[in-house]
Each structure stands twice: as structure tokens, then as C-alpha cells.
Amino acid sequence: MQRRQAKIVEQVQALGYVSIEDLARDFKVTPQTIRRDINLLSKEGRVRRYHGGAGLATSVENIGYSARQILCHGEKRAIAANVAKRIPSRASLFINIGTTTEEVARELLKKEGLRVITNNLNVAVTLSRNPELEIYMAGGIVRHRDRGITGHATLEFIRQFRTDFSIIGISGIGSNGDLLDFDYREVQVTKAIIQNSAKVLLVADHTKFGREAMVRLGHVSDIDELFTDIQPPEAMVAILKEHGVKVHI
């Protein structure tokens, strides 16, 4: 058992997050056995237990960008397709930093006449492939790890606009409904995006529920609609319902 648990920790450290289903298949044991392993490792502080799996124990450092691109890729694509149905042609919108929002950008390529303001170079490059879309790129400091743009200049640029929608990603959603992230400068930009949008759409796969991060962005009461891949935990459903957040699964 200790050998299996050590291997679980190795996989978490390598990938950032592993699901119970994948671990059970890899080790040829039942999901219940993996849950017991994760519970024990979580108590020891070696991993952090999430809904459906285990992730890094730290709340001060995010999973690497390349690992996040792979993590729950199918779920992110499904979320993105659902979000794209919500956005009408000729709408204006913000799109922030994140691998899920990058999947949304790929789906929005099919739209006409969108005006998109973004601080994500990957989103801008993707959307620029459609000449029918107008892209506004924020200036600021480029993060080499994921091509996100943050800083004071980014804030000032974002504050010049008022859009119909914003599509935002997040690193974690606390059990009390707090929206959490790792980078203080990125959080300040996303706060400005929320404040300058008529409708705020949050895209978050199931690994984000209960995940801790150091910087508080806001609360689920600040968003209008949540797009995710499975039903959130019961306590979270109650919080979302209390604040009138529409959930799309």
C-alpha cells in the first residue's frame, strides 16, 4: 500500500492533478481504495484532496501551463462548446488568462462580428484567424510561462471598455464560494474585467471545486453563470442557488 501511495504522490507532482478513475485503472484497484489512499495522503499533507481526484498540496504555486493544457482537456472542450452557444454573433466580450478560456476562443472562431478584448496572447492569436472578428490586445507585462499579460498598463487598458459579456477562468473555488487564484496582478485585471461586464460567465471544470489558492479574486456571487462539466458538490450548489448563479453542465 505504501508503495502505491508513493506512486500516487509522484503522479500528482508530475501532472499537478490526477483523477480517482485514472489512478484506479493504473493501479488495478477499486476507486474506493484510491479514495482511502488520497484521504490518508491528504491528512499527511502530501497531496490535496479534490472532488474526483488529488492535486498539489501547495496553495501558493499553480500547476505548470503545459500540464494544465492536458489536464481535463476533453472536459474543457465540452465546456467551451457550451459557452460558445451562449454568445451571440456581434457581441462584445472580455476573455482572460487560462487554458479553459483558450478552448473557448477556439469555439468562438465560428462566430461573426465579435469584438473581443483580451489579456491572453494565445486567445488573440487563435481568434485572429477569423477576419470577421475584431481583437483588442491589452498591453502590459507578458508572462513567459503562458503568454498572459498583467500589470498596471493592462488594468488601465481594460478599464476603457464596457462589454456585453466576460468569459473568465479561475484556479480554484473555495468551499465557501470564494474565487481564488495564484497571481495578485492577474487577479486585479480579472476584477476589472468583472466590473466592466454586463454578464460574467465563469468557466471551471470539476477539479476547481474545493481547490485552494493564495489570492482571493471575489465570490461566486460576483458571477452570473457558471459553465462546468459535472454537478458541483451539494454545498456549492446551495451557495450558487442562494446567489442566483445559473449553472450550465
C-alpha positions in Angstrom: 0.0 0.0 0.0 2.8 2.4 0.9 4.4 1.8 -2.5 1.1 2.7 -4.3 0.7 5.8 -2.2 4.2 6.9 -3.0 3.5 6.4 -6.7 0.3 8.5 -6.3 2.3 11.3 -4.9 4.8 11.0 -7.8 2.0 11.3 -10.3 0.5 14.3 -8.6 3.9 16.1 -8.5 4.4 15.3 -12.2 1.0 16.1 -13.5 -0.4 18.6 -11.0 -3.7 16.7 -10.7 -4.8 13.0 -11.1 -8.3 11.6 -11.1 -9.5 8.8 -8.9 -10.7 7.0 -12.1 -7.3 7.1 -13.8 -5.5 6.0 -10.6 -7.8 3.1 -10.1 -7.2 1.9 -13.6 -3.5 2.4 -13.5 -3.1 0.5 -10.2 -5.8 -2.1 -10.9 -7.7 -1.4 -7.7 -11.1 -0.1 -6.9 -11.9 3.7 -6.7 -12.8 3.2 -3.0 -9.2 2.0 -2.4 -7.8 5.1 -4.2 -10.1 7.4 -2.2 -8.7 5.9 1.1 -5.2 6.4 -0.2 -5.9 10.0 -1.1 -7.6 10.7 2.2 -4.6 9.4 4.1 -2.1 11.3 1.9 -4.2 14.5 2.4 -4.1 14.1 6.2 -0.3 13.8 5.9 -0.2 17.0 3.8 1.4 15.2 0.8 -1.4 15.9 -1.6 -4.6 18.0 -1.6 -7.9 16.1 -2.0 -10.3 17.5 -4.6 -13.7 16.4 -5.9 -12.8 13.4 -8.1 -9.1 13.3 -7.5 -5.9 14.7 -5.9 -3.7 17.7 -6.6 -0.7 19.6 -5.3 -0.7 20.4 -1.6 0.5 23.9 -2.1 -1.8 27.0 -2.3 1.0 29.3 -3.5 2.0 27.8 -6.8 -0.2 26.8 -9.7 0.2 23.7 -11.9 2.6 24.3 -14.8 1.0 25.6 -18.0 1.8 22.5 -20.2 0.3 20.2 -17.5 -2.8 22.4 -17.3 -3.3 22.2 -21.1 -3.5 18.4 -20.8 -5.5 18.2 -17.6 -9.2 17.6 -18.2 -8.8 18.6 -21.9 -11.9 16.8 -23.0 -14.0 18.4 -20.3 -12.6 21.9 -21.1 -13.5 21.4 -24.8 -17.1 20.4 -23.8 -17.4 23.4 -21.5 -16.1 25.7 -24.3 -18.6 24.4 -26.8 -21.4 25.1 -24.3 -20.2 28.6 -23.6 -20.0 29.4 -27.4 -23.7 28.6 -27.7 -24.4 31.3 -25.1 -22.5 34.1 -27.0 -24.4 35.7 -29.9 -22.7 37.0 -33.0 -21.8 40.7 -32.9 -21.4 40.7 -29.1 -18.6 42.3 -27.2 -16.7 40.4 -24.6 -13.6 40.1 -22.4 -11.6 36.9 -22.3 -9.0 36.4 -19.6 -6.0 34.2 -19.0 -6.5 30.4 -18.7 -6.4 27.1 -20.6 -10.2 26.8 -20.5 -10.7 30.3 -21.9 -8.3 29.3 -24.7 -10.6 26.4 -25.6 -13.5 28.9 -25.6 -11.6 31.1 -28.1 -11.3 28.1 -30.5 -15.0 27.6 -30.3 -15.7 31.3 -30.9 -13.9 31.2 -34.2 -17.2 30.1 -35.7 -18.9 33.4 -34.7 -19.3 36.6 -36.8 -18.7 40.1 -35.8 -17.4 39.6 -32.3 -15.4 42.3 -30.6 -13.0 40.7 -28.1 -10.8 42.4 -25.5 -8.2 40.0 -24.0 -5.0 39.9 -22.0 -4.2 36.5 -23.3 -1.9 36.3 -26.2 -2.9 32.7 -27.0 -6.6 33.8 -27.3 -5.7 36.8 -29.5 -3.6 34.6 -31.9 -6.4 32.0 -32.1 -9.2 34.5 -32.8 -7.1 36.4 -35.3 -7.5 33.5 -37.7 -11.1 34.8 -38.4 -11.0 38.1 -40.2 -14.7 38.7 -39.2 -13.6 39.2 -35.5 -12.2 42.4 -34.1 -9.5 41.7 -31.4 -8.2 44.3 -28.9 -5.0 43.2 -27.2 -4.1 44.6 -23.8 -0.6 45.9 -23.2 1.5 45.1 -20.1 4.0 42.5 -18.8 4.0 39.2 -20.7 4.3 36.1 -18.6 6.6 33.7 -20.4 5.1 30.6 -18.9 1.6 31.1 -20.5 1.7 34.3 -22.5 -0.7 36.0 -20.2 -0.5 39.8 -19.8 -0.8 41.6 -16.5 0.3 44.8 -14.7 -0.8 48.4 -14.4 -0.9 49.1 -18.1 -3.2 46.1 -18.6 -5.6 47.4 -15.9 -5.8 50.8 -17.5 -6.5 49.3 -20.9 -9.3 47.0 -19.6 -11.0 49.9 -17.8 -11.6 51.7 -21.0 -14.2 49.2 -22.2 -17.6 48.0 -21.2 -18.7 44.7 -22.7 -21.8 42.6 -23.1 -20.0 39.5 -21.6 -16.9 38.4 -19.9 -15.6 34.8 -20.0 -13.2 34.2 -17.1 -11.3 31.2 -15.9 -10.2 30.6 -12.3 -7.7 28.5 -10.4 -9.9 27.4 -7.5 -13.4 27.8 -6.0 -13.3 27.6 -2.2 -15.9 25.6 -0.3 -17.4 29.0 0.9 -17.8 30.2 -2.7 -14.6 32.3 -2.9 -13.0 32.6 -6.3 -9.2 32.0 -5.9 -6.1 32.4 -7.9 -2.3 32.4 -7.6 -1.1 35.7 -9.2 -2.1 39.0 -7.5 -1.6 41.0 -10.7 -3.7 38.6 -12.7 -6.4 38.9 -10.1 -6.5 42.7 -10.3 -7.0 42.5 -14.1 -9.8 39.9 -13.8 -11.5 42.1 -11.1 -11.6 45.0 -13.6 -13.0 42.6 -16.3 -15.8 41.6 -13.9 -16.6 45.2 -13.0 -16.8 46.2 -16.7 -19.0 43.4 -18.0 -22.8 43.2 -18.2 -22.7 39.4 -17.8 -19.9 37.4 -16.2 -19.5 33.8 -17.3 -17.2 31.6 -15.3 -15.7 28.5 -16.9 -14.4 25.9 -14.5 -14.0 22.2 -14.7 -14.7 20.0 -11.6 -11.1 20.0 -10.4 -11.5 23.6 -9.4 -14.1 22.9 -6.7 -12.6 22.9 -3.3 -9.1 23.8 -4.7 -7.2 26.4 -2.6 -5.1 29.3 -3.9 -3.5 32.2 -2.1 -5.2 35.2 -3.7 -8.9 36.0 -3.4 -10.5 37.3 -6.6 -14.0 37.6 -5.3 -17.0 35.3 -4.7 -19.4 33.3 -6.9 -22.0 36.0 -6.1 -19.9 38.2 -8.5 -20.7 36.0 -11.5 -23.9 35.4 -13.4 -23.4 32.0 -14.9 -21.1 29.0 -14.3 -20.2 26.6 -17.0 -18.7 23.3 -15.7 -18.5 19.6 -16.7 -20.3 17.8 -13.8 -22.7 18.7 -11.0 -20.8 20.7 -8.3 -20.8 19.4 -4.7 -24.1 19.8 -2.9 -22.8 22.6 -0.6 -21.6 24.5 -3.7 -24.9 24.0 -5.5 -26.7 25.6 -2.4 -24.4 28.6 -2.5 -24.8 29.1 -6.2 -28.6 28.9 -5.9 -28.6 31.3 -3.0 -26.9 33.9 -5.2 -28.9 33.3 -8.3 -26.0 31.9 -10.4 -27.2 29.9 -13.4 -25.3 26.6 -13.8 -24.7 25.0 -17.2 -23.4 21.4 -17.1 
